[in-house]
Amino acid sequence: MTISVENPIFVEKVSAFQKKSEDKTGELKLDGGFLIPNMATKDDEAFLAPDMNAFGRQFRDYDVESERQKSVEEFYRLQHINQTVDFVTKMRAEYGKLDKKVMSIWECCELLNEVVDESDPDLDEPQIQHLLQSAEAIRKDYPNEDWLHLTALIHDLGKVITLPQFGGLPQWAVVGDTFPVGCAFDESNVHHKYFMENQDFHNKNYNTKNGIYSQGCGLNNVMMSWGHDDYMYMVVKENGSTLPSAGQFIIRYHSFYPLHTAGEYTHLMNEEDKENLKWLHVFNKYDLYSKSKVHIDVEKVKPYYMSLIKKYFPENLRW
């Protein structure tokens, strides 16, 4: 099955997280500097990024003093110390077996009600609400891109590996920003100072800009820190999903903030990565700014998403 995906129009890049603004052509300028036609029927119906998160603070503010921020920093300390080439290799081998459970996509969505992301400074709600908030916001602005709606719904399903029936991995091995291992840890990574305690930081094979990789090798050939992104990508790919390449790229790299927000690690990308990154920039706005304590009526929207699951996935998947 071939899915035709119309790329966003790429224009000169602007600063990260630039707010939506309308130019004289009637198009909307989104984060990352792409021009996307306004799909909403009325200007006030389009998704508008809020200025503050659910706690009344700026989004992704890792420096403000609070009890939650202290726990977030401790999370990143553990993540940066323990995410090594050896650890990632071991996790890929173990979870690549996809032998933990057989279930449908929607069953996994319901399981996610048991997960709260300890690395997220912007929300402490059950994950199913974040998935639906992201998907519904994108659906409103891009009604014809059903693959993007479904991608938003499932992008965080890999977080189930923190649950006991999936191995009960610690949160530092499941959530948080991702980054390549096997090359130097770029300073754009949140709480970079803790990488100095990572054994790979002092390994001459791993601590140069390219490390064990070559320039332009393609992100598919780069080992990322282990977590829900890479795991869910494995599930999607190995179960034969027909989601287009851009959707699978979003699932695998949506937590790769040093790339899609800071603009680092681009020397490892190939041409396909660069094309897919355009859609990841579009998606990121909704992933980050749609987080809210206003809940979506699950039963009301469930039939629509069930139809998309049937279109792009088999009934049951190996996890």
C-alpha positions as CSV (number, residue, x, y, z in Angstrom):
1,M,0.0,0.0,0.0
2,T,1.5,3.4,-1.0
3,I,0.5,6.5,0.9
4,S,1.1,9.8,-0.8
5,V,2.3,12.5,1.6
6,E,2.5,16.1,0.5
7,N,5.5,17.8,2.1
8,P,5.2,21.1,3.9
9,I,6.7,24.0,2.0
10,F,10.2,24.6,3.3
11,V,11.4,28.1,3.7
12,E,14.2,29.9,5.4
13,K,14.4,28.7,9.0
14,V,13.3,30.9,11.8
15,S,14.0,30.7,15.6
16,A,12.7,27.6,17.4
17,F,9.2,27.8,18.9
18,Q,8.3,30.9,16.9
19,K,4.6,31.6,17.4
20,K,2.1,31.2,14.7
21,S,1.9,34.3,12.5
22,E,0.0,35.0,9.3
23,D,1.8,36.5,6.3
24,K,0.4,38.3,3.3
25,T,-0.1,35.1,1.4
26,G,-2.6,33.9,3.9
27,E,-0.4,31.0,5.0
28,L,0.7,30.3,8.6
29,K,4.3,30.3,9.6
30,L,4.9,27.5,12.1
31,D,7.8,26.5,14.4
32,G,10.8,25.5,12.4
33,G,10.1,28.0,9.5
34,F,7.7,26.0,7.4
35,L,4.7,27.5,5.6
36,I,1.6,25.4,5.9
37,P,-1.8,26.3,4.4
38,N,-4.3,27.2,7.1
39,M,-6.7,24.2,7.1
40,A,-9.1,25.7,9.7
41,T,-12.3,27.2,8.3
42,K,-12.1,30.2,10.7
43,D,-9.0,31.8,12.0
44,D,-10.0,31.3,15.6
45,E,-10.6,27.5,15.1
46,A,-6.9,26.8,14.4
47,F,-4.8,25.4,17.2
48,L,-3.0,28.3,19.0
49,A,0.1,27.5,21.2
50,P,-0.4,28.7,24.8
51,D,2.2,30.8,26.5
52,M,2.3,28.7,29.7
53,N,2.1,25.0,30.6
54,A,-0.5,23.4,33.0
55,F,1.6,24.6,36.0
56,G,1.6,28.3,34.9
57,R,5.2,28.2,33.8
58,Q,7.0,28.3,30.4
59,F,7.1,25.1,28.4
60,R,10.3,22.9,28.8
61,D,11.7,25.2,31.5
62,Y,14.2,23.0,33.3
63,D,15.7,25.7,35.5
64,V,12.8,27.1,37.5
65,E,12.9,26.1,41.2
66,S,10.1,23.7,42.1
67,E,9.7,20.2,43.6
68,R,8.7,18.8,40.2
69,Q,11.8,20.4,38.6
70,K,14.1,18.8,41.1
71,S,12.7,15.3,40.3
72,V,13.0,16.1,36.6
73,E,16.7,17.0,37.0
74,E,17.3,13.8,39.0
75,F,15.7,11.9,36.2
76,Y,18.1,13.4,33.7
77,R,21.1,12.8,36.0
78,L,20.3,9.1,36.0
79,Q,19.5,9.0,32.2
80,H,22.8,10.7,31.2
81,I,24.9,8.5,33.4
82,N,23.3,5.2,32.3
83,Q,22.5,5.6,28.6
84,T,25.6,4.0,27.0
85,V,26.4,2.2,23.8
86,D,26.5,-1.1,25.8
87,F,23.1,-0.4,27.5
88,V,21.4,0.6,24.2
89,T,22.8,-2.5,22.4
90,K,21.4,-4.7,25.2
91,M,18.0,-3.1,25.2
92,R,17.6,-3.2,21.4
93,A,18.4,-6.9,21.4
94,E,15.9,-7.7,24.3
95,Y,13.0,-5.6,23.1
96,G,13.5,-6.3,19.5
97,K,12.2,-9.8,20.1
98,L,8.7,-8.3,20.5
99,D,7.7,-11.1,22.8
100,K,6.2,-9.2,25.8
101,K,2.5,-9.3,24.7
102,V,0.1,-9.6,21.8
103,M,-2.6,-6.9,21.7
104,S,-4.2,-4.2,19.6
105,I,-3.2,-0.6,19.3
106,W,-6.3,0.6,21.3
107,E,-5.6,-1.9,24.1
108,C,-2.1,-0.3,24.4
109,C,-3.7,3.1,24.5
110,E,-5.8,2.0,27.5
111,L,-2.7,0.6,29.2
112,L,-1.1,4.0,29.0
113,N,-3.6,5.3,31.6
114,E,-1.3,3.7,34.1
115,V,1.7,5.8,33.1
116,V,2.8,9.3,34.2
117,D,5.9,10.7,32.6
118,E,8.4,11.7,35.3
119,S,10.6,13.6,32.8
120,D,7.9,16.0,31.7
121,P,8.0,19.4,33.4
122,D,4.8,20.4,31.7
123,L,2.2,17.8,32.6
124,D,1.4,15.2,35.2
125,E,-1.7,13.8,33.6
126,P,-2.2,10.2,32.4
127,Q,-0.6,9.7,29.0
128,I,-3.8,8.8,27.1
129,Q,-5.0,12.4,27.5
130,H,-1.8,13.8,26.0
131,L,-2.1,11.4,23.0
132,L,-5.7,12.5,22.3
133,Q,-5.0,16.2,22.9
134,S,-2.2,16.1,20.4
135,A,-4.2,14.0,17.8
136,E,-7.3,16.2,18.1
137,A,-5.3,19.4,17.7
138,I,-3.6,18.2,14.6
139,R,-6.9,16.7,13.3
140,K,-8.5,20.2,13.5
141,D,-5.7,21.9,11.5
142,Y,-4.9,19.1,9.1
143,P,-8.2,17.3,8.5
144,N,-6.9,15.5,5.4
145,E,-3.7,14.0,6.8
146,D,-5.2,11.1,8.7
147,W,-1.8,9.3,9.0
148,L,-0.7,12.3,11.0
149,H,-3.7,12.1,13.3
150,L,-2.9,8.4,14.0
151,T,0.8,9.1,14.4
152,A,-0.1,11.6,17.2
153,L,-2.3,9.1,18.9
154,I,0.3,6.3,19.0
155,H,3.6,8.3,19.2
156,D,4.0,7.7,23.0
157,L,2.6,4.1,23.3
158,G,6.1,2.8,23.8
159,K,6.0,4.2,27.3
160,V,4.3,0.9,28.3
161,I,7.8,-0.6,28.8
162,T,7.9,1.1,32.2
163,L,5.0,-1.3,33.2
164,P,5.8,-4.6,35.0
165,Q,4.3,-6.8,32.2
166,F,6.8,-5.2,29.8
167,G,9.9,-5.5,31.9
168,G,9.3,-2.6,34.3
169,L,12.2,-0.5,33.0
170,P,13.1,2.6,35.1
171,Q,11.8,5.8,33.7
172,W,15.3,7.0,32.7
173,A,15.3,4.1,30.2
174,V,11.8,4.9,28.8
175,V,11.1,8.7,28.6
176,G,12.9,12.0,28.4
177,D,14.8,13.7,25.5
178,T,16.7,11.3,23.3
179,F,20.2,11.7,21.9
180,P,22.7,9.6,19.9
181,V,25.1,7.3,21.7
182,G,28.5,6.4,20.2
183,C,29.4,10.0,19.5
184,A,30.0,13.2,21.5
185,F,27.1,14.3,23.7
186,D,26.2,17.7,22.3
187,E,25.9,20.6,24.8
188,S,22.3,21.3,23.6
189,N,21.2,18.2,25.6
190,V,19.3,19.2,28.8
191,H,21.4,19.0,32.0
192,H,24.5,18.2,29.9
193,K,26.8,18.3,32.9
194,Y,25.7,14.8,34.0
195,F,27.2,13.2,30.9
196,M,30.6,13.6,32.5
197,E,29.7,10.6,34.7
198,N,28.8,8.5,31.6
199,Q,31.5,5.9,30.8
200,D,31.2,6.7,27.1
201,F,32.1,10.4,27.8
202,H,35.7,9.4,28.3
203,N,35.9,6.7,25.5
204,K,38.0,8.0,22.6
205,N,36.0,5.9,20.2
206,Y,32.8,7.6,21.2
207,N,33.6,11.2,22.3
208,T,34.3,12.8,18.9
209,K,31.7,14.6,16.8
210,N,31.2,11.7,14.5
211,G,32.2,9.0,16.9
212,I,31.5,5.5,15.3
213,Y,29.5,7.1,12.5
214,S,30.3,8.9,9.3
215,Q,28.9,12.2,8.1
216,G,25.6,11.9,6.3
217,C,25.2,8.2,7.3
218,G,21.5,8.6,8.0
219,L,19.8,8.5,11.4
220,N,18.6,5.0,10.7
221,N,22.3,3.9,11.1
222,V,22.7,5.9,14.4
223,M,22.0,4.3,17.8
224,M,19.8,6.6,19.9
225,S,19.5,6.5,23.7
226,W,17.0,3.7,24.5
227,G,13.4,4.6,25.3
228,H,9.8,4.6,24.1
229,D,10.6,6.2,20.8
230,D,12.8,3.5,19.4
231,Y,10.7,0.7,21.0
232,M,7.5,2.0,19.4
233,Y,9.3,2.4,16.0
234,M,10.3,-1.3,16.3
235,V,6.6,-2.2,17.0
236,V,5.4,-0.2,14.0
237,K,8.0,-1.5,11.6
238,E,8.1,-5.1,12.5
239,N,4.3,-5.5,12.6
240,G,4.0,-4.3,9.0
241,S,2.3,-0.9,9.5
242,T,1.6,1.1,6.3
243,L,2.2,4.4,8.0
244,P,4.2,6.5,5.6
245,S,7.9,7.2,6.3
246,A,7.3,10.6,7.8
247,G,5.0,9.1,10.4
248,Q,7.5,6.4,11.4
249,F,10.2,9.1,11.5
250,I,8.1,11.2,13.9
251,I,7.5,8.2,16.2
252,R,11.2,7.4,16.3
253,Y,12.6,10.9,16.8
254,H,9.9,13.1,18.4
255,S,11.9,13.2,21.6
256,F,15.1,14.1,19.8
257,Y,15.0,17.7,20.9
258,P,18.7,18.4,20.3
259,L,17.9,17.8,16.6
260,H,14.5,19.2,15.9
261,T,14.7,22.1,18.3
262,A,18.3,23.0,18.8
263,G,19.3,22.0,15.3
264,E,22.3,19.9,16.3
265,Y,23.4,16.4,15.0
266,T,22.4,17.4,11.5
267,H,25.7,16.2,10.2
268,L,24.5,12.6,10.6
269,M,21.3,13.1,8.5
270,N,20.8,12.0,4.9
271,E,18.4,13.5,2.4
272,E,15.4,11.3,3.5
273,D,15.9,12.4,7.1
274,K,15.9,16.1,6.0
275,E,12.6,15.6,4.2
276,N,11.0,13.8,7.1
277,L,12.3,16.4,9.6
278,K,9.9,18.9,8.0
279,W,6.9,16.9,9.2
280,L,8.5,16.4,12.6
281,H,8.8,20.2,13.0
282,V,5.0,20.4,12.3
283,F,4.2,17.6,14.7
284,N,6.4,19.0,17.5
285,K,4.2,22.1,18.0
286,Y,1.2,19.9,18.8
287,D,3.1,17.4,20.9
288,L,4.5,20.2,23.1
289,Y,1.8,22.8,23.3
290,S,-1.4,20.8,23.3
291,K,-0.6,19.5,26.8
292,S,-3.5,20.5,29.0
293,K,-5.6,19.6,32.0
294,V,-8.8,19.9,29.9
295,H,-9.6,16.3,29.1
296,I,-10.8,14.8,25.8
297,D,-14.0,12.7,25.8
298,V,-12.4,9.3,24.9
299,E,-15.6,7.5,23.9
300,K,-16.6,10.3,21.6
301,V,-13.5,10.2,19.5
302,K,-12.7,6.5,19.8
303,P,-14.7,5.4,16.7
304,Y,-12.7,7.7,14.4
305,Y,-9.3,6.5,15.7
306,M,-10.4,2.9,15.6
307,S,-11.0,3.4,11.8
308,L,-7.5,4.8,11.4
309,I,-6.0,1.9,13.3
310,K,-7.8,-0.6,11.1
311,K,-6.5,1.3,8.0
312,Y,-2.8,1.3,8.9
313,F,-2.3,-1.6,11.3
314,P,-3.2,-5.3,11.7
315,E,-5.8,-6.1,14.3
316,N,-3.2,-7.5,16.8
317,L,0.4,-6.6,17.1
318,R,3.5,-8.2,18.8
319,W,4.9,-6.0,21.5
